[in-house]
Amino acid sequence: MSTQSSIDRRLRDYLRVTRSRPFLRNVVYGSLVFLTLYILIYITTPRRMLSILPEYLVPGEKDVLTWDDRAEKVKEAFLHAYHGYEKYAAPGDELRPLSNTRADELVPRP
């Protein structure tokens, strides 16, 4: 029974402290101060500094042009490779780029 009475005593002490006016006042004032500082820092700090992402991952107007340019370069590279395949190795499976010959390694040999 002594452990139960010590637990009850600790619970009453905890409730007395947490329900007291100074404790609640400190919690309310602390929350208000924290909220005020957070708002002031958020308003006054430039958006670049608040971002977690690196600068090259933040979307912007220049990124639209960059992505369009990259897409065009990828398309050009694909067409260059495909035309090389058509020219040097069209009936084969693969193009050997150094010798400009074809390789038929995917077809099983008898």
Phi and psi in radians as a Rosetta constraint file:
Dihedral C 1 N 2 CA 2 C 2 CIRCULARHARMONIC -1.201 0.35
Dihedral N 2 CA 2 C 2 N 3 CIRCULARHARMONIC -0.579 0.35
Dihedral C 2 N 3 CA 3 C 3 CIRCULARHARMONIC -1.190 0.35
Dihedral N 3 CA 3 C 3 N 4 CIRCULARHARMONIC -0.646 0.35
Dihedral C 3 N 4 CA 4 C 4 CIRCULARHARMONIC -1.150 0.35
Dihedral N 4 CA 4 C 4 N 5 CIRCULARHARMONIC -0.708 0.35
Dihedral C 4 N 5 CA 5 C 5 CIRCULARHARMONIC -1.209 0.35
Dihedral N 5 CA 5 C 5 N 6 CIRCULARHARMONIC -0.599 0.35
Dihedral C 5 N 6 CA 6 C 6 CIRCULARHARMONIC -1.230 0.35
Dihedral N 6 CA 6 C 6 N 7 CIRCULARHARMONIC -0.628 0.35
Dihedral C 6 N 7 CA 7 C 7 CIRCULARHARMONIC -1.150 0.35
Dihedral N 7 CA 7 C 7 N 8 CIRCULARHARMONIC -0.751 0.35
Dihedral C 7 N 8 CA 8 C 8 CIRCULARHARMONIC -1.077 0.35
Dihedral N 8 CA 8 C 8 N 9 CIRCULARHARMONIC -0.707 0.35
Dihedral C 8 N 9 CA 9 C 9 CIRCULARHARMONIC -1.139 0.35
Dihedral N 9 CA 9 C 9 N 10 CIRCULARHARMONIC -0.752 0.35
Dihedral C 9 N 10 CA 10 C 10 CIRCULARHARMONIC -1.125 0.35
Dihedral N 10 CA 10 C 10 N 11 CIRCULARHARMONIC -0.698 0.35
Dihedral C 10 N 11 CA 11 C 11 CIRCULARHARMONIC -1.118 0.35
Dihedral N 11 CA 11 C 11 N 12 CIRCULARHARMONIC -0.746 0.35
Dihedral C 11 N 12 CA 12 C 12 CIRCULARHARMONIC -1.111 0.35
Dihedral N 12 CA 12 C 12 N 13 CIRCULARHARMONIC -0.717 0.35
Dihedral C 12 N 13 CA 13 C 13 CIRCULARHARMONIC -1.106 0.35
Dihedral N 13 CA 13 C 13 N 14 CIRCULARHARMONIC -0.737 0.35
Dihedral C 13 N 14 CA 14 C 14 CIRCULARHARMONIC -1.095 0.35
Dihedral N 14 CA 14 C 14 N 15 CIRCULARHARMONIC -0.800 0.35
Dihedral C 14 N 15 CA 15 C 15 CIRCULARHARMONIC -1.144 0.35
Dihedral N 15 CA 15 C 15 N 16 CIRCULARHARMONIC -0.623 0.35
Dihedral C 15 N 16 CA 16 C 16 CIRCULARHARMONIC -1.146 0.35
Dihedral N 16 CA 16 C 16 N 17 CIRCULARHARMONIC -0.688 0.35
Dihedral C 16 N 17 CA 17 C 17 CIRCULARHARMONIC -1.236 0.35
Dihedral N 17 CA 17 C 17 N 18 CIRCULARHARMONIC -0.793 0.35
Dihedral C 17 N 18 CA 18 C 18 CIRCULARHARMONIC -1.283 0.35
Dihedral N 18 CA 18 C 18 N 19 CIRCULARHARMONIC -0.433 0.35
Dihedral C 18 N 19 CA 19 C 19 CIRCULARHARMONIC -1.616 0.35
Dihedral N 19 CA 19 C 19 N 20 CIRCULARHARMONIC -0.020 0.35
Dihedral C 19 N 20 CA 20 C 20 CIRCULARHARMONIC -1.294 0.35
Dihedral N 20 CA 20 C 20 N 21 CIRCULARHARMONIC 2.677 0.35
Dihedral C 20 N 21 CA 21 C 21 CIRCULARHARMONIC -1.118 0.35
Dihedral N 21 CA 21 C 21 N 22 CIRCULARHARMONIC -0.747 0.35
Dihedral C 21 N 22 CA 22 C 22 CIRCULARHARMONIC -1.067 0.35
Dihedral N 22 CA 22 C 22 N 23 CIRCULARHARMONIC -0.678 0.35
Dihedral C 22 N 23 CA 23 C 23 CIRCULARHARMONIC -1.131 0.35
Dihedral N 23 CA 23 C 23 N 24 CIRCULARHARMONIC -0.842 0.35
Dihedral C 23 N 24 CA 24 C 24 CIRCULARHARMONIC -1.116 0.35
Dihedral N 24 CA 24 C 24 N 25 CIRCULARHARMONIC -0.680 0.35
Dihedral C 24 N 25 CA 25 C 25 CIRCULARHARMONIC -1.108 0.35
Dihedral N 25 CA 25 C 25 N 26 CIRCULARHARMONIC -0.720 0.35
Dihedral C 25 N 26 CA 26 C 26 CIRCULARHARMONIC -1.136 0.35
Dihedral N 26 CA 26 C 26 N 27 CIRCULARHARMONIC -0.683 0.35
Dihedral C 26 N 27 CA 27 C 27 CIRCULARHARMONIC -1.124 0.35
Dihedral N 27 CA 27 C 27 N 28 CIRCULARHARMONIC -0.802 0.35
Dihedral C 27 N 28 CA 28 C 28 CIRCULARHARMONIC -1.141 0.35
Dihedral N 28 CA 28 C 28 N 29 CIRCULARHARMONIC -0.834 0.35
Dihedral C 28 N 29 CA 29 C 29 CIRCULARHARMONIC -1.137 0.35
Dihedral N 29 CA 29 C 29 N 30 CIRCULARHARMONIC -0.701 0.35
Dihedral C 29 N 30 CA 30 C 30 CIRCULARHARMONIC -1.089 0.35
Dihedral N 30 CA 30 C 30 N 31 CIRCULARHARMONIC -0.728 0.35
Dihedral C 30 N 31 CA 31 C 31 CIRCULARHARMONIC -1.118 0.35
Dihedral N 31 CA 31 C 31 N 32 CIRCULARHARMONIC -0.728 0.35
Dihedral C 31 N 32 CA 32 C 32 CIRCULARHARMONIC -1.121 0.35
Dihedral N 32 CA 32 C 32 N 33 CIRCULARHARMONIC -0.739 0.35
Dihedral C 32 N 33 CA 33 C 33 CIRCULARHARMONIC -1.125 0.35
Dihedral N 33 CA 33 C 33 N 34 CIRCULARHARMONIC -0.781 0.35
Dihedral C 33 N 34 CA 34 C 34 CIRCULARHARMONIC -1.072 0.35
Dihedral N 34 CA 34 C 34 N 35 CIRCULARHARMONIC -0.794 0.35
Dihedral C 34 N 35 CA 35 C 35 CIRCULARHARMONIC -1.106 0.35
Dihedral N 35 CA 35 C 35 N 36 CIRCULARHARMONIC -0.729 0.35
Dihedral C 35 N 36 CA 36 C 36 CIRCULARHARMONIC -1.107 0.35
Dihedral N 36 CA 36 C 36 N 37 CIRCULARHARMONIC -0.802 0.35
Dihedral C 36 N 37 CA 37 C 37 CIRCULARHARMONIC -1.117 0.35
Dihedral N 37 CA 37 C 37 N 38 CIRCULARHARMONIC -0.706 0.35
Dihedral C 37 N 38 CA 38 C 38 CIRCULARHARMONIC -1.077 0.35
Dihedral N 38 CA 38 C 38 N 39 CIRCULARHARMONIC -0.794 0.35
Dihedral C 38 N 39 CA 39 C 39 CIRCULARHARMONIC -1.117 0.35
Dihedral N 39 CA 39 C 39 N 40 CIRCULARHARMONIC -0.760 0.35
Dihedral C 39 N 40 CA 40 C 40 CIRCULARHARMONIC -1.099 0.35
Dihedral N 40 CA 40 C 40 N 41 CIRCULARHARMONIC -0.761 0.35
Dihedral C 40 N 41 CA 41 C 41 CIRCULARHARMONIC -1.152 0.35
Dihedral N 41 CA 41 C 41 N 42 CIRCULARHARMONIC -0.710 0.35
Dihedral C 41 N 42 CA 42 C 42 CIRCULARHARMONIC -1.143 0.35
Dihedral N 42 CA 42 C 42 N 43 CIRCULARHARMONIC -0.667 0.35
Dihedral C 42 N 43 CA 43 C 43 CIRCULARHARMONIC -1.298 0.35
Dihedral N 43 CA 43 C 43 N 44 CIRCULARHARMONIC -0.698 0.35
Dihedral C 43 N 44 CA 44 C 44 CIRCULARHARMONIC -1.543 0.35
Dihedral N 44 CA 44 C 44 N 45 CIRCULARHARMONIC -0.307 0.35
Dihedral C 44 N 45 CA 45 C 45 CIRCULARHARMONIC -1.487 0.35
Dihedral N 45 CA 45 C 45 N 46 CIRCULARHARMONIC 2.354 0.35
Dihedral C 45 N 46 CA 46 C 46 CIRCULARHARMONIC -1.069 0.35
Dihedral N 46 CA 46 C 46 N 47 CIRCULARHARMONIC 2.591 0.35
Dihedral C 46 N 47 CA 47 C 47 CIRCULARHARMONIC -1.069 0.35
Dihedral N 47 CA 47 C 47 N 48 CIRCULARHARMONIC -0.552 0.35
Dihedral C 47 N 48 CA 48 C 48 CIRCULARHARMONIC -1.042 0.35
Dihedral N 48 CA 48 C 48 N 49 CIRCULARHARMONIC -0.695 0.35
Dihedral C 48 N 49 CA 49 C 49 CIRCULARHARMONIC -1.313 0.35
Dihedral N 49 CA 49 C 49 N 50 CIRCULARHARMONIC -0.426 0.35
Dihedral C 49 N 50 CA 50 C 50 CIRCULARHARMONIC -1.431 0.35
Dihedral N 50 CA 50 C 50 N 51 CIRCULARHARMONIC -0.280 0.35
Dihedral C 50 N 51 CA 51 C 51 CIRCULARHARMONIC -1.297 0.35
Dihedral N 51 CA 51 C 51 N 52 CIRCULARHARMONIC 2.418 0.35
Dihedral C 51 N 52 CA 52 C 52 CIRCULARHARMONIC -1.467 0.35
Dihedral N 52 CA 52 C 52 N 53 CIRCULARHARMONIC -0.493 0.35
Dihedral C 52 N 53 CA 53 C 53 CIRCULARHARMONIC -1.292 0.35
Dihedral N 53 CA 53 C 53 N 54 CIRCULARHARMONIC 2.583 0.35
Dihedral C 53 N 54 CA 54 C 54 CIRCULARHARMONIC -1.136 0.35
Dihedral N 54 CA 54 C 54 N 55 CIRCULARHARMONIC 2.812 0.35
Dihedral C 54 N 55 CA 55 C 55 CIRCULARHARMONIC -1.059 0.35
Dihedral N 55 CA 55 C 55 N 56 CIRCULARHARMONIC -0.591 0.35
Dihedral C 55 N 56 CA 56 C 56 CIRCULARHARMONIC -1.327 0.35
Dihedral N 56 CA 56 C 56 N 57 CIRCULARHARMONIC -0.200 0.35
Dihedral C 56 N 57 CA 57 C 57 CIRCULARHARMONIC -1.728 0.35
Dihedral N 57 CA 57 C 57 N 58 CIRCULARHARMONIC -0.140 0.35
Dihedral C 57 N 58 CA 58 C 58 CIRCULARHARMONIC -1.374 0.35
Dihedral N 58 CA 58 C 58 N 59 CIRCULARHARMONIC 2.174 0.35
Dihedral C 58 N 59 CA 59 C 59 CIRCULARHARMONIC -1.192 0.35
Dihedral N 59 CA 59 C 59 N 60 CIRCULARHARMONIC 2.601 0.35
Dihedral C 59 N 60 CA 60 C 60 CIRCULARHARMONIC -2.845 0.35
Dihedral N 60 CA 60 C 60 N 61 CIRCULARHARMONIC -3.076 0.35
Dihedral C 60 N 61 CA 61 C 61 CIRCULARHARMONIC -1.182 0.35
Dihedral N 61 CA 61 C 61 N 62 CIRCULARHARMONIC -0.665 0.35
Dihedral C 61 N 62 CA 62 C 62 CIRCULARHARMONIC -1.195 0.35
Dihedral N 62 CA 62 C 62 N 63 CIRCULARHARMONIC -0.420 0.35
Dihedral C 62 N 63 CA 63 C 63 CIRCULARHARMONIC -1.181 0.35
Dihedral N 63 CA 63 C 63 N 64 CIRCULARHARMONIC -0.544 0.35
Dihedral C 63 N 64 CA 64 C 64 CIRCULARHARMONIC -1.106 0.35
Dihedral N 64 CA 64 C 64 N 65 CIRCULARHARMONIC -0.779 0.35
Dihedral C 64 N 65 CA 65 C 65 CIRCULARHARMONIC -1.157 0.35
Dihedral N 65 CA 65 C 65 N 66 CIRCULARHARMONIC -0.686 0.35
Dihedral C 65 N 66 CA 66 C 66 CIRCULARHARMONIC -1.105 0.35
Dihedral N 66 CA 66 C 66 N 67 CIRCULARHARMONIC -0.781 0.35
Dihedral C 66 N 67 CA 67 C 67 CIRCULARHARMONIC -1.147 0.35
Dihedral N 67 CA 67 C 67 N 68 CIRCULARHARMONIC -0.677 0.35
Dihedral C 67 N 68 CA 68 C 68 CIRCULARHARMONIC -1.118 0.35
Dihedral N 68 CA 68 C 68 N 69 CIRCULARHARMONIC -0.730 0.35
Dihedral C 68 N 69 CA 69 C 69 CIRCULARHARMONIC -1.106 0.35
Dihedral N 69 CA 69 C 69 N 70 CIRCULARHARMONIC -0.744 0.35
Dihedral C 69 N 70 CA 70 C 70 CIRCULARHARMONIC -1.125 0.35
Dihedral N 70 CA 70 C 70 N 71 CIRCULARHARMONIC -0.723 0.35
Dihedral C 70 N 71 CA 71 C 71 CIRCULARHARMONIC -1.088 0.35
Dihedral N 71 CA 71 C 71 N 72 CIRCULARHARMONIC -0.707 0.35
Dihedral C 71 N 72 CA 72 C 72 CIRCULARHARMONIC -1.137 0.35
Dihedral N 72 CA 72 C 72 N 73 CIRCULARHARMONIC -0.705 0.35
Dihedral C 72 N 73 CA 73 C 73 CIRCULARHARMONIC -1.168 0.35
Dihedral N 73 CA 73 C 73 N 74 CIRCULARHARMONIC -0.661 0.35
Dihedral C 73 N 74 CA 74 C 74 CIRCULARHARMONIC -1.124 0.35
Dihedral N 74 CA 74 C 74 N 75 CIRCULARHARMONIC -0.729 0.35
Dihedral C 74 N 75 CA 75 C 75 CIRCULARHARMONIC -1.089 0.35
Dihedral N 75 CA 75 C 75 N 76 CIRCULARHARMONIC -0.759 0.35
Dihedral C 75 N 76 CA 76 C 76 CIRCULARHARMONIC -1.110 0.35
Dihedral N 76 CA 76 C 76 N 77 CIRCULARHARMONIC -0.712 0.35
Dihedral C 76 N 77 CA 77 C 77 CIRCULARHARMONIC -1.137 0.35
Dihedral N 77 CA 77 C 77 N 78 CIRCULARHARMONIC -0.720 0.35
Dihedral C 77 N 78 CA 78 C 78 CIRCULARHARMONIC -1.110 0.35
Dihedral N 78 CA 78 C 78 N 79 CIRCULARHARMONIC -0.787 0.35
Dihedral C 78 N 79 CA 79 C 79 CIRCULARHARMONIC -1.108 0.35
Dihedral N 79 CA 79 C 79 N 80 CIRCULARHARMONIC -0.684 0.35
Dihedral C 79 N 80 CA 80 C 80 CIRCULARHARMONIC -1.064 0.35
Dihedral N 80 CA 80 C 80 N 81 CIRCULARHARMONIC -0.801 0.35
Dihedral C 80 N 81 CA 81 C 81 CIRCULARHARMONIC -1.172 0.35
Dihedral N 81 CA 81 C 81 N 82 CIRCULARHARMONIC -0.710 0.35
Dihedral C 81 N 82 CA 82 C 82 CIRCULARHARMONIC -1.195 0.35
Dihedral N 82 CA 82 C 82 N 83 CIRCULARHARMONIC -0.682 0.35
Dihedral C 82 N 83 CA 83 C 83 CIRCULARHARMONIC -1.168 0.35
Dihedral N 83 CA 83 C 83 N 84 CIRCULARHARMONIC -0.618 0.35
Dihedral C 83 N 84 CA 84 C 84 CIRCULARHARMONIC -1.114 0.35
Dihedral N 84 CA 84 C 84 N 85 CIRCULARHARMONIC -0.698 0.35
Dihedral C 84 N 85 CA 85 C 85 CIRCULARHARMONIC -1.112 0.35
Dihedral N 85 CA 85 C 85 N 86 CIRCULARHARMONIC -0.768 0.35
Dihedral C 85 N 86 CA 86 C 86 CIRCULARHARMONIC -1.072 0.35
Dihedral N 86 CA 86 C 86 N 87 CIRCULARHARMONIC -0.685 0.35
Dihedral C 86 N 87 CA 87 C 87 CIRCULARHARMONIC -1.300 0.35
Dihedral N 87 CA 87 C 87 N 88 CIRCULARHARMONIC -0.730 0.35
Dihedral C 87 N 88 CA 88 C 88 CIRCULARHARMONIC -1.885 0.35
Dihedral N 88 CA 88 C 88 N 89 CIRCULARHARMONIC -0.392 0.35
Dihedral C 88 N 89 CA 89 C 89 CIRCULARHARMONIC -2.510 0.35
Dihedral N 89 CA 89 C 89 N 90 CIRCULARHARMONIC 0.516 0.35
Dihedral C 89 N 90 CA 90 C 90 CIRCULARHARMONIC -0.969 0.35
Dihedral N 90 CA 90 C 90 N 91 CIRCULARHARMONIC -0.840 0.35
Dihedral C 90 N 91 CA 91 C 91 CIRCULARHARMONIC -1.352 0.35
Dihedral N 91 CA 91 C 91 N 92 CIRCULARHARMONIC -0.227 0.35
Dihedral C 91 N 92 CA 92 C 92 CIRCULARHARMONIC -1.504 0.35
Dihedral N 92 CA 92 C 92 N 93 CIRCULARHARMONIC 3.128 0.35
Dihedral C 92 N 93 CA 93 C 93 CIRCULARHARMONIC -1.514 0.35
Dihedral N 93 CA 93 C 93 N 94 CIRCULARHARMONIC -0.693 0.35
Dihedral C 93 N 94 CA 94 C 94 CIRCULARHARMONIC -2.351 0.35
Dihedral N 94 CA 94 C 94 N 95 CIRCULARHARMONIC 2.772 0.35
Dihedral C 94 N 95 CA 95 C 95 CIRCULARHARMONIC -1.919 0.35
Dihedral N 95 CA 95 C 95 N 96 CIRCULARHARMONIC 2.244 0.35
Dihedral C 95 N 96 CA 96 C 96 CIRCULARHARMONIC -1.603 0.35
Dihedral N 96 CA 96 C 96 N 97 CIRCULARHARMONIC 1.912 0.35
Dihedral C 96 N 97 CA 97 C 97 CIRCULARHARMONIC -1.222 0.35
Dihedral N 97 CA 97 C 97 N 98 CIRCULARHARMONIC -0.504 0.35
Dihedral C 97 N 98 CA 98 C 98 CIRCULARHARMONIC -1.319 0.35
Dihedral N 98 CA 98 C 98 N 99 CIRCULARHARMONIC -0.647 0.35
Dihedral C 98 N 99 CA 99 C 99 CIRCULARHARMONIC -1.790 0.35
Dihedral N 99 CA 99 C 99 N 100 CIRCULARHARMONIC -0.080 0.35
Dihedral C 99 N 100 CA 100 C 100 CIRCULARHARMONIC 0.931 0.35
Dihedral N 100 CA 100 C 100 N 101 CIRCULARHARMONIC 0.744 0.35
Dihedral C 100 N 101 CA 101 C 101 CIRCULARHARMONIC -2.092 0.35
Dihedral N 101 CA 101 C 101 N 102 CIRCULARHARMONIC 2.986 0.35
Dihedral C 101 N 102 CA 102 C 102 CIRCULARHARMONIC -1.811 0.35
Dihedral N 102 CA 102 C 102 N 103 CIRCULARHARMONIC 2.808 0.35
Dihedral C 102 N 103 CA 103 C 103 CIRCULARHARMONIC -2.283 0.35
Dihedral N 103 CA 103 C 103 N 104 CIRCULARHARMONIC 2.241 0.35
Dihedral C 103 N 104 CA 104 C 104 CIRCULARHARMONIC -1.938 0.35
Dihedral N 104 CA 104 C 104 N 105 CIRCULARHARMONIC 0.977 0.35
Dihedral C 104 N 105 CA 105 C 105 CIRCULARHARMONIC -1.456 0.35
Dihedral N 105 CA 105 C 105 N 106 CIRCULARHARMONIC -0.224 0.35
Dihedral C 105 N 106 CA 106 C 106 CIRCULARHARMONIC -1.477 0.35
Dihedral N 106 CA 106 C 106 N 107 CIRCULARHARMONIC -0.292 0.35
Dihedral C 106 N 107 CA 107 C 107 CIRCULARHARMONIC -1.540 0.35
Dihedral N 107 CA 107 C 107 N 108 CIRCULARHARMONIC 2.200 0.35
Dihedral C 107 N 108 CA 108 C 108 CIRCULARHARMONIC -1.200 0.35
Dihedral N 108 CA 108 C 108 N 109 CIRCULARHARMONIC 2.431 0.35
Dihedral C 108 N 109 CA 109 C 109 CIRCULARHARMONIC -1.643 0.35
Dihedral N 109 CA 109 C 109 N 110 CIRCULARHARMONIC 2.431 0.35
